[in-house]
Amino acid sequence: MSASIFVTIYPLYFEKYGAVEMMLNFSKKEKIRKLIFVIISTLIVIETLFPIVFAFLASIRPDSELYQGTLIPKSLTLENYMALFRPGSYQQTESRGFSKYILNSAIVALSVSVISMILSSLAAYSVVRIKFKGSGCFLFLLLFSYLFPAIILIAPIYIVLSALNLTDTYQGIILSHSALTIPFSTWLLVGYFKGIPLELDEAAMLDGCSRLGALIRIIMPISLPMVASVGVFSFTLSWDDLIFPLILFSKDSLYTLPLVSFNIIYGEYLKWGQLMAAAIVSSLPPLILYMYAQKYLIGGLTMGAIKR
Amino acid sequence: MKLQQKNDLYGFLLVFPSFIILGLIFFYPLFYTLFLSFYEKLAGGEAKYIGLQNFVKILTSKSFYNSIIVSTMYTVIGVLGKLLIGLSFALFLNEEFKGRRFLRGIIIFPWVIPVFATAMIWYWLFDLQLGPINIILDYLFKTRIQWISPDYALLSIIIVQLWKGIPFFTVCLLAGLQSIPKELYDAAEVDGASSWKKFLYITLPGLKYIIASTSLISGIWTFSEFTAPYMLTRGGPGDKTELIAIHIYKETFSRYDFGYSSAMVICLLPFLLPFILYILRSMGR
């Protein structure tokens, strides 16, 4: 009797004991794995965010405190941001507040993104659907100009623009930036339009739509997210550019943010808090736009490489 | 035939505006450069034919070689660094763990911050007295580094390049990793392959093409980078960080000798064209 109990219980006990043992072991391994992942994640977060965090901290501290050379803020203030937008008090620029330059940058960047969205949609549609004689050649030239660093051509570009009387105008810089954004924009849209079934525009044209009508009524609504991303890409490229304002603008009233930032850094004297406030403020528009367009742009960037 | 011609014309009309802008700002200047490189052309003046004199001047000037060397170091070290760190980040983010989505969102921040704002922020981080990096170094090691100085300036702009450029590599390589079929790893598992072997024989070959194209494209951009380095150092101290784009900008707009700077562009073509044509060929396929 007792022996039979022993025979039945012992394996059960052993099995249970073994399972617990195993579970203990397993969770220990799992814990170590978890710990390693937490550590690496933390390191990545620090590496990525520390410049932004320090910039933000500097922007919300009074300058007097900053000059004590400490890292942790004791008192907080919005004075740096307010001073930035107050006309007259801003270093370098006697009369204008920062909002003037934000407006300038916005005018240029928005124009570039609108031009780029329209022209590259037309070009991409033509290359993908109409396939005119020479469209292959056009695509080749497009990719070539995308890959070639146009910045080294500033001398002849400057000559062309000054021959056309376009220095010290927004038209000149908008034209230049568009030339930088159109190639990649068209390339993105060519890839996207290729994925849209041909039957869709054929059906529209059977219903009496013209080719352009098919583009506007059928293709554009479907591609809206991609077209908007092209706009975001163009906006940020234009927002970011220092070289063209540097060579084209001599009047302070035309300056865009990168040029103003450059002048602040090498100006008479630096107010760190205001400089960081300026950096944070000028990062916001592209940041917000990218949050939206991220997945499409990344898709486009990696598209060429993965579709093989 | 008639219809075909109409079609061609219509198609060309649609690309025409883009064609004009690119022609005006890119292709005409490119050909004009070829022409100007044999001329002396000062701002406002007429172009004067001087044969190969510009090229002789460039090839005997130390500053041109200097900027080629500086640019090459900046590009090779920078792209290798971005590739290695970006690859490790991508491998890590490809694992299953809690907070992975959050981390993927965080990681693209440096990419999204405008270049000029990045330069402003790092200009502050690098400051000798008040910059956070030096405050931390002082606290931990009782030492401070003058970052924008002859010894450290190139390293400084490479650090900024790494910080800014890692996200692009991480994102591209992560997309590449996710396109590798899971079955390959399962099969290797069955065969008892170690993680290292799996990395060597499945992951790396799977990423081969994307590593090559990302590095090459990033290499071309890095080689001709201007904004961040110029804002941080203006090419200095001396000519320690005078990258090629900074050199061309300075030469062009301090002497206003457009012929000379055009000839410099021609001298750069042997460095750029092979890479561009290689990428074009692989993209066209």
Boltz contact constraints between the chains, C-beta under 6 A:
constraints:
  - contact:
      token1: [A, 37]
      token2: [B, 97]
      max_distance: 6.0
  - contact:
      token1: [A, 40]
      token2: [B, 92]
      max_distance: 6.0
  - contact:
      token1: [A, 41]
      token2: [B, 103]
      max_distance: 6.0
  - contact:
      token1: [A, 45]
      token2: [B, 106]
      max_distance: 6.0
  - contact:
      token1: [A, 48]
      token2: [B, 106]
      max_distance: 6.0
  - contact:
      token1: [A, 48]
      token2: [B, 107]
      max_distance: 6.0
  - contact:
      token1: [A, 48]
      token2: [B, 109]
      max_distance: 6.0
  - contact:
      token1: [A, 51]
      token2: [B, 121]
      max_distance: 6.0
  - contact:
      token1: [A, 51]
      token2: [B, 125]
      max_distance: 6.0
  - contact:
      token1: [A, 54]
      token2: [B, 132]
      max_distance: 6.0
  - contact:
      token1: [A, 55]
      token2: [B, 121]
      max_distance: 6.0
  - contact:
      token1: [A, 69]
      token2: [B, 130]
      max_distance: 6.0
  - contact:
      token1: [A, 69]
      token2: [B, 135]
      max_distance: 6.0
  - contact:
      token1: [A, 71]
      token2: [B, 132]
      max_distance: 6.0
  - contact:
      token1: [A, 71]
      token2: [B, 135]
      max_distance: 6.0
  - contact:
      token1: [A, 119]
      token2: [B, 17]
      max_distance: 6.0
  - contact:
      token1: [A, 119]
      token2: [B, 18]
      max_distance: 6.0
  - contact:
      token1: [A, 122]
      token2: [B, 14]
      max_distance: 6.0
  - contact:
      token1: [A, 123]
      token2: [B, 15]
      max_distance: 6.0
  - contact:
      token1: [A, 123]
      token2: [B, 18]
      max_distance: 6.0
  - contact:
      token1: [A, 126]
      token2: [B, 11]
      max_distance: 6.0
  - contact:
      token1: [A, 126]
      token2: [B, 14]
      max_distance: 6.0
  - contact:
      token1: [A, 126]
      token2: [B, 15]
      max_distance: 6.0
  - contact:
      token1: [A, 130]
      token2: [B, 11]
      max_distance: 6.0
  - contact:
      token1: [A, 132]
      token2: [B, 8]
      max_distance: 6.0
  - contact:
      token1: [A, 132]
      token2: [B, 11]
      max_distance: 6.0
  - contact:
      token1: [A, 132]
      token2: [B, 12]
      max_distance: 6.0
  - contact:
      token1: [A, 133]
      token2: [B, 8]
      max_distance: 6.0
  - contact:
      token1: [A, 138]
      token2: [B, 15]
      max_distance: 6.0
  - contact:
      token1: [A, 143]
      token2: [B, 280]
      max_distance: 6.0
  - contact:
      token1: [A, 145]
      token2: [B, 22]
      max_distance: 6.0
  - contact:
      token1: [A, 145]
      token2: [B, 26]
      max_distance: 6.0
  - contact:
      token1: [A, 147]
      token2: [B, 276]
      max_distance: 6.0
  - contact:
      token1: [A, 147]
      token2: [B, 279]
      max_distance: 6.0
  - contact:
      token1: [A, 149]
      token2: [B, 224]
      max_distance: 6.0
  - contact:
      token1: [A, 150]
      token2: [B, 26]
      max_distance: 6.0
  - contact:
      token1: [A, 151]
      token2: [B, 224]
      max_distance: 6.0
  - contact:
      token1: [A, 151]
      token2: [B, 226]
      max_distance: 6.0
  - contact:
      token1: [A, 151]
      token2: [B, 245]
      max_distance: 6.0
  - contact:
      token1: [A, 152]
      token2: [B, 224]
      max_distance: 6.0
  - contact:
      token1: [A, 152]
      token2: [B, 248]
      max_distance: 6.0
  - contact:
      token1: [A, 152]
      token2: [B, 265]
      max_distance: 6.0
  - contact:
      token1: [A, 153]
      token2: [B, 29]
      max_distance: 6.0
  - contact:
      token1: [A, 155]
      token2: [B, 252]
      max_distance: 6.0
  - contact:
      token1: [A, 155]
      token2: [B, 258]
      max_distance: 6.0
  - contact:
      token1: [A, 155]
      token2: [B, 261]
      max_distance: 6.0
  - contact:
      token1: [A, 155]
      token2: [B, 262]
      max_distance: 6.0
  - contact:
      token1: [A, 156]
      token2: [B, 29]
      max_distance: 6.0
  - contact:
      token1: [A, 156]
      token2: [B, 32]
      max_distance: 6.0
  - contact:
      token1: [A, 156]
      token2: [B, 33]
      max_distance: 6.0
  - contact:
      token1: [A, 157]
      token2: [B, 25]
      max_distance: 6.0
  - contact:
      token1: [A, 157]
      token2: [B, 29]
      max_distance: 6.0
  - contact:
      token1: [A, 160]
      token2: [B, 29]
      max_distance: 6.0
  - contact:
      token1: [A, 176]
      token2: [B, 25]
      max_distance: 6.0
  - contact:
      token1: [A, 178]
      token2: [B, 21]
      max_distance: 6.0
  - contact:
      token1: [A, 179]
      token2: [B, 21]
      max_distance: 6.0
  - contact:
      token1: [A, 179]
      token2: [B, 22]
      max_distance: 6.0
  - contact:
      token1: [A, 179]
      token2: [B, 25]
      max_distance: 6.0
  - contact:
      token1: [A, 179]
      token2: [B, 26]
      max_distance: 6.0
  - contact:
      token1: [A, 182]
      token2: [B, 18]
      max_distance: 6.0
  - contact:
      token1: [A, 239]
      token2: [B, 114]
      max_distance: 6.0
  - contact:
      token1: [A, 240]
      token2: [B, 114]
      max_distance: 6.0
  - contact:
      token1: [A, 240]
      token2: [B, 115]
      max_distance: 6.0
  - contact:
      token1: [A, 242]
      token2: [B, 116]
      max_distance: 6.0
  - contact:
      token1: [A, 242]
      token2: [B, 227]
      max_distance: 6.0
  - contact:
      token1: [A, 243]
      token2: [B, 226]
      max_distance: 6.0
  - contact:
      token1: [A, 258]
      token2: [B, 116]
      max_distance: 6.0
  - contact:
      token1: [A, 261]
      token2: [B, 116]
      max_distance: 6.0
  - contact:
      token1: [A, 261]
      token2: [B, 120]
      max_distance: 6.0
  - contact:
      token1: [A, 262]
      token2: [B, 231]
      max_distance: 6.0
  - contact:
      token1: [A, 265]
      token2: [B, 123]
      max_distance: 6.0
  - contact:
      token1: [A, 272]
      token2: [B, 124]
      max_distance: 6.0
  - contact:
      token1: [A, 275]
      token2: [B, 120]
      max_distance: 6.0
  - contact:
      token1: [A, 279]
      token2: [B, 117]
      max_distance: 6.0
  - contact:
      token1: [A, 279]
      token2: [B, 120]
      max_distance: 6.0
  - contact:
      token1: [A, 279]
      token2: [B, 121]
      max_distance: 6.0
  - contact:
      token1: [A, 282]
      token2: [B, 117]
      max_distance: 6.0
  - contact:
      token1: [A, 283]
      token2: [B, 113]
      max_distance: 6.0
  - contact:
      token1: [A, 283]
      token2: [B, 114]
      max_distance: 6.0
  - contact:
      token1: [A, 283]
      token2: [B, 117]
      max_distance: 6.0
  - contact:
      token1: [A, 286]
      token2: [B, 114]
      max_distance: 6.0
  - contact:
      token1: [A, 287]
      token2: [B, 112]
      max_distance: 6.0
  - contact:
      token1: [A, 290]
      token2: [B, 112]
      max_distance: 6.0
  - contact:
      token1: [A, 298]
      token2: [B, 171]
      max_distance: 6.0
  - contact:
      token1: [A, 302]
      token2: [B, 172]
      max_distance: 6.0
  - contact:
      token1: [A, 302]
      token2: [B, 175]
      max_distance: 6.0
  - contact:
      token1: [A, 304]
      token2: [B, 283]
      max_distance: 6.0
  - contact:
      token1: [A, 305]
      token2: [B, 210]
      max_distance: 6.0
  - contact:
      token1: [A, 305]
      token2: [B, 213]
      max_distance: 6.0
  - contact:
      token1: [A, 306]
      token2: [B, 179]
      max_distance: 6.0
